Amino acid sequence: MARELRFFGDPVLKAPAAEITEVDGKIARLVDEMFEVMYDAPGIGLAAPQVGVQKQLFVYDNDGDRGTIINPTIKESGGEWVYEEGCLSIPGLYVEIVRPKEVLVHGWDLDGNEVQFEADELWARLIQHELDHLQGVLMFDRMTPDQRREALIEYRRLQDEPVKAPRRPRRLRLQ
């Protein structure tokens, strides 16, 4: 079964995902399908709810370091980093969002091995963004009310544009 990317407005994106209790062939097939969707989009990370599956896992390709994290949690975080963030489920919109600069991540890999590692800057942001998806949190939820209002207006405007050529991403500098 081919998976499709879910977009803003789909209720599956707002619901918390369930913990995975068993890694089996279904999970392995899901991971393969998620990588296909992520690369087709194209993106560097994709959470299971973004393809309509309410399971706690995400896939990533961090500059050639490709993998899967199951039931991820952030054990520690520190610092602060502002960076333009985008989302495959909210195409074309990029907004500066403040997040911790460094995180300590815990979870399991596809072979069922426990993993724990530190991440910083873009790698930390990718992890935090995907963990948000697993909790039913979108980047709009990370904005102030004024930022959210402006970003939603811009996103709706992007959706109303006639599709003549590939869209250039819009970057908002929201204060």
Long-range contacts (C-beta under 8 A, 24 or more apart in sequence): 1-33, 2-33, 3-30, 3-33, 3-34, 3-36, 3-37, 3-51, 3-52, 3-53, 4-37, 4-51, 4-52, 5-37, 5-41, 5-50, 5-51, 5-88, 5-89, 6-49, 6-50, 6-51, 6-52, 6-89, 7-89, 7-90, 7-91, 8-89, 8-90, 8-138, 8-140, 8-155, 10-52, 10-89, 12-49, 12-52, 12-54, 13-49, 13-50, 13-89, 13-133, 13-136, 13-138, 14-136, 14-138, 15-49, 15-54, 15-136, 16-54, 16-134, 16-135, 16-136, 17-47, 17-48, 17-49, 17-53, 17-54, 17-55, 17-56, 17-133, 17-134, 17-135, 17-136, 18-54, 18-55, 18-56, 19-56, 19-71, 20-55, 20-56, 20-57, 20-70, 20-71, 23-70, 23-108, 23-110, 23-111, 23-112, 27-55, 27-57, 27-70, 27-110, 28-110, 30-55, 30-57, 31-57, 31-59, 31-68, 31-110, 34-58, 34-59, 35-59, 35-61, 35-66, 38-88, 41-88, 43-88, 44-126, 45-126, 45-127, 45-129, 45-130, 46-88, 46-130, 47-130, 47-131, 47-133, 47-134, 48-134, 49-133, 49-134, 49-136, 50-88, 50-89, 50-133, 56-134, 57-134, 58-130, 58-131, 58-133, 58-134, 60-126, 60-127, 60-130, 62-122, 62-123, 62-126, 67-109, 67-110, 68-109, 68-110, 69-105, 69-107, 69-108, 69-109, 69-115, 69-127, 69-130, 70-107, 70-108, 70-109, 70-110, 71-107, 71-108, 72-105, 72-106, 72-107, 72-127, 72-130, 72-131, 72-134, 73-105, 73-106, 73-107, 73-131, 74-103, 74-104, 74-105, 74-106, 74-127, 74-128, 74-131, 75-104, 75-105, 75-106, 75-116, 76-103, 76-104, 77-102, 77-103, 77-104, 77-124, 78-102, 79-120, 81-121, 81-124, 81-125, 83-121, 83-122, 83-125, 84-171, 85-125, 85-129, 85-139, 86-169, 87-129, 87-138, 87-139, 89-133, 89-138, 90-138, 90-139, 90-140, 90-155, 91-158, 91-167, 92-155, 92-158, 92-167, 92-169, 92-170, 93-151, 93-154, 93-155, 93-158, 93-169, 93-170, 93-172, 94-169, 94-170, 94-171, 94-172, 95-139, 95-143, 95-147, 95-151, 95-171, 95-172, 95-174, 96-172, 96-173, 96-174, 97-139, 97-142, 97-143, 99-124, 99-125, 99-128, 99-142, 100-124, 100-128, 103-127, 103-128, 143-174, 144-174, 146-174, 147-174, 147-175, 150-174
